[in-house]
Amino acid sequence: MSARQRLPAHQRVTGEEELAVLRDGELEVVGRILPASNVTLIATASSNGRSLRCVYKPVSGERPLWDFPEGTLAGREVAAYLVSEALGWDVVPLTIERDGPLGPGMAQVWREPDEQQNPVDVVPEGEVPAGYLHVLDAADGEGRPVSLVHENTPALHRMAVFDAVVNNADRKGGHVLAVAGGHRYGVDHGVCFHVDPKLRTVLWGWATLPLREDERERLSRLGEELAEPAGGLRSALERRLTSDEIAALRERCEHLVTRNRMPLPSGEWPAIPWPAF
């Protein structure tokens, strides 16, 4: 049974109501997502007879990392949502910071994936399906030669551009949610926005290829918003990121627009997350 089907018998929430219920509803933890590096809980937010399923990650459950300041991952998840909204791409589901049963943390609206779709996949070596791009060749757990591939769609391409902008250090295949209708959501953005190059992703199929014109336009506008000292986006990010991280974010926007090419692995950081899924 899916997480969405396990909702209590309350009226389900429409898109316009999601923020109010996610922000003000009572959170009840109903399960835990395993395996996960940090405590990642499935919860139900309920308010005035309406309910929605969400992911709740308490700051108290964050594992300390050597390269990211302690206690900042929830804020980075919210910052990723804010950038996604500023770009207008709806890559990241609605994400906020709020209190919960285990203290302050982030809460993100659950998006039910279509298990029949595989935007990122592992196939026998050399057997890249039509409409997919090759990323790399490797061996599976039994030593058989396989290829890592991902679909060649505008929705996934926008996610790859988004990851380059926010410097996502952990875009696993399992962090790509395929939903009905062709949209793709990305989740788990706690290790983003570092000032050093840390892009680590399974979405390398477009490396060195040009950006789409509409993507360049959105990135240009994002850079302009980040340059406004009193701008709403910049003010919201300043509550969650350092000034150096915001400056690096703007520089990545400008670099992508000027160069007009998708990035290549830097060679200074593992290019693929482990495990890839």
N, C-alpha and C positions, 0 to 999 in steps of 0.2 A: 504494500500500500504506500502511495507517495505521501510526502510530507504535507502537500496541499490537501489531500483527501482526509488527513487526520485532523483537520481543523474542527473545533467544537461547533455545535449546532447554532452558531450565531450568524447574523447576516455578514456576508463577506464584503470586503472593502473595495470600493472603486478607486481608480487612480487618483482622483481629486481628494479622496479622503485618507489616502495612505499616510501622508505626513502627520496629520493630526493623531491618527491612531498609533502610529509608530512612536511619536513623541510623547503622547499623554497616556497611552494605554498601559494597563498593568501587565508586566512581563511575567510569564510563567514558563520556566524551562521545562522542555518536554524530551530533550535528548541531547546527545553530544555527537559531533562529527569526528570520526576517527578514520585514518590517522591524521593528525594535524600538529604542527610544531607548537602552536599556542592553543589555549583552551578556546574551543569553538563550539558554541552551543546553539541548538535549535530551540526557539522560544515562540510563544504565542503572545501577541500584544492584543489586549481586549479593552474596549472602551465603548460605553453606551450601546451595548448589544452588537457591536461590530468587532470582528477579529481578523487578524492577518498573521501569517507565519513570517518569522524573521530569523536572521542569524545574529546572535549576541556574542560579542567577544569582550569580556571584561579585561580592563587593564591589569588587574591582579593576576590574570592568567597568562600574561605575556612572558615569554622566555627571553632573558637578557641576551643581547647580541653584541658582538665586538665592534660592529661598524655602524650601529644605529643607537641613538640615545635611549636609555631605558624609559619605558612608560610612554613612548611616543607613537606606537604603532596604530592605535585606534584613531588618533588625530590624523595620521597619514592616510588612513582609509577614507576619512571624511574629506581630506584635501583632494584625493583622487576623484571622488564624486563631484566635488566643486569644479574641478578642471573639466571633467566629462560634460557637465552641464554647460560650462562656458563655451565649450566647443560645439555643443548642440548635437552630440552623437549618441547620447544615452548608452554609453558603454558600461557605466557602473550603475547598478541598481541604487535606488534611493538609500542614502546612508547618513546617519546622524550620530552625534554623541549624546548619551543620556545615562542616567543611573539605572541599575538593575539589581537583581537578587544578589549578585556577587560584586556589587559596587559599580563605579563609573566604567563606561566602555563604549564601544560602538554597536549600533544596531542597524541592520541592513535588511530591507524587504526581500523576502524569499522569492526567487524566480524559478519556476518549475521547469527543469530541462526536459527536452524531448530525447529520450534514451535511444530512439531509432536513428538519430543524427549523430555523425561523428566528424565535427569540423577539424579535429586533429586526430590522426590515426597512425597506427603502425601496420605496415603491409609487407608481404614478402618482397625481398630486395628486387628492384627493377620493375615492380608491378604497380606503378603509380596510377591511380584511377583517373579517369577523365574529369577535368575540373579541379584537380588537386595539383599542388606544387611540392617538389621534392626538397627536403631540408638536409637530411644526412642519411648515411648508411651505418648500420651497427649490427650487433648480434643480440638476440633475445636471451632470456634466461636459460634456454636449452642449447645455446650456441648456433642457432639458425640465423642466416643472414636476413636482415629486415631493413626497411626504409621508414624513416619518420616523414610524414607528409601532412599537409594541411590544405584545406579548401582554398580556392582562389575566388573569393567573393568580396564585394565592396564592404560588407559589414565587418568581416574579419580583417580586411586591410585597414579600416579605420581603427580597429583595436591595436593593430601593429604600430600605426602612427602614434596613437595615444600612448602606448608603452614606451616608445622612443622619447616622447615629450616628458613623461613623468619619471623616466629612468627606472622602469620596473625591473627589479632584480629577481623576479620569481614568477614569470608567466609559464606555468605548467599547462599541459594539455587539459588537465582536470579543472583548471581555472577558467576555461572557456565554456560557457553554458549556451547550448543551442536551444532555441525556443521555436515554437511553431510560428510559421510565417517568414522564417529566414533571419530574424534578428539574432544577434549574438551579444551576450552579456559577459563581462569580465568581472571576476571576484578575486578577493585576497590581494589587497594592495597595501599591506602594512610595510613592505620594504621597498618603498618608492621615494623619489625626490632627493636621493643622496647627491652631494655636490660632485663626487667622483663618478666616472663612467662605470655603471654597474648593470647595464642592460643584459638581462639573461632571460631568454625566451625560446619557445618552440616555433615562433612565427618568423623564421628567417627566409622564407621562400621568396620574398620580394627584395632581398638585399640588393642594393645599388640601383634599383629601378626607380623611375621618377614618381613623385607624388602626383595624385590627381589634383586638378586645378582647384576644385572646391575645398580640398584638404588644405592646400596652401593658403587659400583665402581665410579659412577658419583659424589657421595657425597665426597668420598675420594679425588678425583681430585679437587673438588671445595675447600675443605679445604686446599689443597696444594697451589692453586692459591691465596687464601686469606692470606697465610703465606708469600708470596713474597712481600717484602716492596715496590719494584718498579714495581710490576706487573701491567699490564694494567687494570685488573678487579679491583684490590684494589685501584688503583689511581682514577678510575671512581667512585667507591663507596665513596671514601673520599671526593668527591665534593658534596655528598648528605647525608652522614651519619656521625655520630661522630665516633671517634676511639673506644670508648666503644661499640657502636652498631656493628661495624665490628668485634670486638673481640668476642662479644656474638654470632654473626652469625657463626663465625668459630667454636666456642665451640658447638653450636647446631649440626653442621655437624659432628663433632668428636663424640659427644654423640650418635647420631643416628647410626653411623657406628659401634661404639664399642658395644653398647647395642643391636643393630640389632633388634629393636622392634619399632613398631609404638607407639606413645605416648598415655597416658591416660589423661583425664582432671586433671588439677593440684589441683582442689578443692579450689584454691585461687582466682579464676576468673570465671565468668559465662562461661560455656562450650559451650553454643549455642547462636549465635547472636539473637538479638531481633529487628525487627521481623525476623523469620527464613528465610523468602523469601524477 
